[in-house]
Amino acid sequence: MPQVQNIQWFPGHMAKTRRLIKEMLPLIDLVAEIIDARIPISSRNPEINKLVESKPRIVLLNKCDMADDKATRQWVEYLNDENTLAIPVDCKTGKGFDKFLPAVRQILQPKLEKLQSKGMGGRTLRVMIVGIPNVGKSSFINRLVGKSSAKVENRPGVTRGNQWFMIGKGVELLDTPGVLWPKFEDQKVGEHLAFTGAIKDSILDTETLAMRLLESLQTMYPQMLAERYKLKCDVENTDSYELLCEIGKNRGMKISGGEVDTERAANTVLEEFRNTKIGRITLERC
């Protein structure tokens, strides 16, 4: 079994983001927290609760078209039971986007009525978008705005400063850079973030990471794994390194001497998980 890695990741700009969030909070009416539907626990920054204090919140389960649909429904029910409005969305297809503005106005209805009574009914509502790097904040804003106004790149941590965008009538969004937290108390959290690409691959051992992912898939989605890589072995009871070798062998990934190129096989497993080629997968259950 591969050794659990001690993953830590807290660049200086993330510390700055925490300060920016605190500074902008007095201007904000509602916080929209974007998380990854495939890892709803690991993609929620535990510091967000402290950072946004008691502001009303919506949770957007992004990349829902990459996640297990049944698991996503269960997460929505769980979050709703916790008095948090949750909406599955997908930035590529626009799924769930029609529910966002109505939900904002629904949650802020008491505030709207109070503003109306004070003769301030036309005041713009301000929504802060928060989330970890690479979870889709800028893509979400781009889709709502209707053009590429927020810088989007499939690399963790490219949005460096606060940006405001007008969407709909009387609603503004504040984009903030992605922020992780100083220490992952549970190393599985760090691994799950690495599986999805929220942490740069360059700070991790790719083969170990791929084996850890295979261990999760062996337990949760053995049939998908077997079908994708044409595995004839007992997937659930095979050592993850042997599985990686079998995957490389089946894909013809060989190096000099006929040995399996496990590094190439590892990169393939990670890439195909991230591109949904293995299937729609949710690694965390409520």
C-alpha positions in Angstrom: 0.0 0.0 0.0 1.5 3.4 -0.9 2.5 5.7 1.9 0.1 8.6 2.7 1.8 11.8 1.7 2.2 14.9 3.9 0.6 17.4 1.5 0.8 21.1 2.5 0.1 24.0 0.2 -0.3 27.6 1.3 1.2 30.2 -1.2 1.5 33.8 -0.1 -1.2 35.0 -2.3 -3.7 32.8 -0.5 -2.9 34.5 2.8 -3.6 37.8 1.0 -7.0 36.4 -0.2 -8.1 35.8 3.3 -7.4 39.4 4.2 -9.2 40.6 1.1 -12.3 38.6 2.0 -12.4 40.0 5.5 -12.0 43.5 4.1 -14.8 43.2 1.5 -17.3 41.4 3.8 -19.1 44.5 5.0 -20.1 45.3 1.4 -21.5 41.8 0.8 -25.1 40.6 1.2 -24.6 36.9 0.4 -21.8 34.4 -0.1 -21.9 31.8 -2.9 -19.5 29.0 -2.0 -18.4 26.9 -5.0 -17.3 23.3 -4.2 -16.4 20.3 -6.4 -19.3 17.9 -6.5 -16.9 15.0 -6.8 -15.3 15.9 -3.4 -17.8 18.0 -1.5 -16.0 17.7 1.8 -12.4 18.2 0.7 -13.2 21.1 -1.6 -14.8 23.1 1.3 -12.3 25.3 3.0 -13.0 24.9 6.7 -11.8 28.5 7.3 -14.7 29.9 5.1 -17.1 29.7 8.0 -14.9 31.9 10.1 -14.1 34.2 7.2 -17.6 34.9 6.1 -19.1 34.9 9.6 -22.9 34.9 9.6 -23.5 36.1 6.0 -26.3 34.1 4.2 -24.8 31.5 2.0 -25.5 29.3 -1.1 -23.4 26.3 -1.9 -22.9 25.5 -5.6 -21.9 21.9 -6.3 -19.9 22.6 -9.5 -18.8 19.9 -12.0 -22.0 18.0 -11.2 -21.9 16.5 -14.7 -18.6 14.8 -13.8 -19.9 13.5 -10.4 -22.1 10.5 -9.6 -25.6 11.8 -10.0 -27.1 9.8 -7.2 -24.4 11.0 -4.8 -25.0 14.6 -5.8 -28.7 14.3 -5.0 -27.8 12.9 -1.6 -25.4 15.8 -1.0 -28.0 18.4 -1.9 -30.5 16.8 0.5 -27.9 16.7 3.2 -26.9 20.3 2.8 -30.6 21.4 2.7 -31.2 19.5 5.9 -28.3 21.6 7.4 -30.2 24.8 6.4 -27.9 25.5 3.5 -29.4 26.0 0.1 -27.4 23.8 -2.3 -27.6 23.9 -6.1 -25.8 21.4 -8.5 -24.3 23.3 -11.4 -22.0 22.7 -14.3 -20.1 25.5 -15.9 -19.5 23.8 -19.2 -23.2 23.0 -19.9 -24.9 25.7 -17.8 -26.8 23.1 -15.9 -28.4 24.7 -12.8 -27.5 28.3 -13.7 -31.2 29.2 -14.1 -31.7 28.5 -10.4 -29.0 30.8 -9.1 -30.5 34.3 -9.3 -33.9 33.2 -8.0 -32.2 31.5 -5.1 -30.2 34.7 -4.3 -33.4 36.7 -4.2 -35.2 34.0 -2.2 -32.6 34.0 0.5 -32.3 37.8 0.6 -36.1 38.4 0.5 -36.2 39.5 4.2 -33.4 42.0 3.5 -35.1 43.2 0.3 -38.3 43.9 2.1 -36.4 45.8 4.8 -34.6 47.9 2.2 -37.9 48.5 0.5 -39.5 49.8 3.7 -36.6 52.3 4.0 -37.0 53.5 0.5 -33.9 51.7 -0.7 -35.6 49.0 -2.9 -33.3 49.7 -5.8 -30.1 49.0 -4.1 -27.8 46.5 -5.9 -27.3 43.1 -4.2 -23.7 42.0 -3.8 -22.7 38.4 -3.9 -19.2 37.2 -3.1 -18.0 34.1 -4.9 -15.6 32.0 -2.8 -13.9 28.6 -3.2 -10.6 26.8 -3.4 -8.4 27.1 -6.5 -9.5 25.4 -9.7 -13.0 24.7 -8.5 -14.6 26.9 -11.3 -15.3 30.3 -9.8 -14.2 32.3 -12.8 -15.9 29.9 -15.2 -19.1 30.2 -13.2 -18.9 34.0 -13.4 -18.1 34.0 -17.1 -21.1 31.8 -17.8 -23.4 34.2 -15.8 -21.9 37.3 -17.3 -22.1 35.8 -20.8 -18.6 36.6 -21.9 -15.0 35.9 -20.7 -14.7 38.8 -18.3 -13.0 36.8 -15.5 -9.7 35.3 -16.3 -10.1 31.6 -16.6 -7.3 29.0 -16.9 -7.2 25.3 -16.0 -4.4 25.9 -13.6 -4.7 26.4 -9.8 -4.6 29.9 -8.5 -4.7 32.3 -11.5 -7.2 34.8 -10.3 -5.1 37.2 -8.3 -7.3 40.1 -7.3 -10.9 41.0 -6.5 -13.1 41.7 -9.5 -16.7 42.9 -9.7 -19.2 41.8 -12.4 -22.8 42.8 -13.0 -25.2 40.0 -13.6 -29.0 40.2 -14.1 -30.8 43.2 -12.8 -29.5 44.7 -9.6 -27.0 41.9 -8.7 -23.3 42.2 -8.7 -20.7 39.4 -8.2 -17.4 39.7 -6.5 -14.8 37.3 -7.7 -12.0 36.4 -5.3 -8.9 34.3 -5.8 -9.0 30.7 -4.7 -7.9 30.1 -1.2 -6.7 26.9 0.5 -5.9 26.6 4.2 -2.6 26.3 6.0 -2.7 22.6 7.0 -4.7 19.6 6.0 -5.5 17.8 9.2 -6.7 14.8 7.3 -4.2 13.8 4.6 -7.1 12.3 2.5 -8.3 15.8 2.0 -5.0 16.8 0.4 -5.0 13.7 -1.7 -8.6 14.3 -3.0 -7.6 17.9 -3.9 -4.6 16.5 -5.8 -6.8 13.9 -7.6 -9.0 16.7 -9.0 -6.1 19.0 -9.8 -6.7 21.7 -7.1 -3.1 21.2 -6.0 -0.3 21.3 -8.5 0.9 17.9 -9.6 4.5 19.1 -9.4 4.6 18.9 -5.6 3.4 15.3 -5.5 4.6 11.9 -6.4 2.5 11.0 -9.4 2.7 7.2 -9.0 1.8 7.2 -5.3 -1.1 9.6 -6.1 -2.4 7.4 -8.8 -2.2 4.3 -6.6 -4.2 6.2 -3.8 -6.8 7.1 -6.4 -7.0 3.4 -7.6 -7.5 2.3 -4.0 -10.6 4.6 -3.8 -11.9 3.4 -7.1 -11.4 -0.2 -6.2 -13.8 0.2 -3.3 -16.3 2.6 -4.7 -16.3 2.0 -8.5 -14.6 -1.4 -9.2 -16.8 -2.1 -12.3 -16.0 1.2 -13.9 -12.3 0.6 -13.3 -12.4 -2.9 -14.7 -14.3 -1.8 -17.8 -12.2 1.2 -18.6 -8.9 -0.6 -18.4 -10.1 -4.1 -19.4 -8.9 -5.6 -16.2 -9.3 -9.4 -15.8 -8.1 -9.6 -12.2 -10.1 -9.3 -9.0 -10.1 -5.5 -9.0 -11.4 -5.1 -5.4 -8.7 -7.4 -4.0 -5.6 -6.6 -6.0 -2.8 -4.4 -4.7 -2.9 -0.9 -6.2 0.6 -1.1 -7.6 -0.3 -4.4 -9.4 -3.4 -2.7 -10.7 -1.3 0.2 -12.0 1.1 -2.3 -13.7 -1.8 -4.1 -15.2 -3.3 -0.9 -16.6 0.1 0.1 -18.1 0.5 -3.4 -19.6 -3.0 -3.4 -21.1 -2.3 0.0 -22.7 1.0 -1.1 -24.1 3.0 1.3 -21.9 6.5 -0.3 -21.9 10.0 0.9 -21.3 13.3 -0.6 -22.2 13.6 -4.2 -21.1 9.9 -4.8 -21.4 9.0 -3.3 -18.0 5.7 -1.4 -17.5 6.1 2.4 -17.6 4.2 3.0 -14.3 4.8 6.7 -14.4 3.0 7.0 -17.7 0.3 4.7 -16.5 -0.1 6.9 -13.4 -0.5 10.0 -15.5 -3.1 8.3 -17.6 -5.2 7.2 -14.6 -5.1 10.7 -13.2 -5.9 12.4 -16.5 -8.7 10.0 -17.3 -10.3 10.5 -13.9 -10.1 14.3 -14.3 -11.6 14.0 -17.8 -14.4 11.7 -16.7 -13.2 9.0 -19.0 -13.4 6.4 -16.2 -17.0 7.5 -15.5 -19.0 9.9 -13.3 -17.4 9.5 -9.9 -17.9 11.0 -6.4 -15.2 10.1 -4.0 -16.9 11.4 -0.8 -20.3 10.4 0.5 -22.5 12.0 3.1 
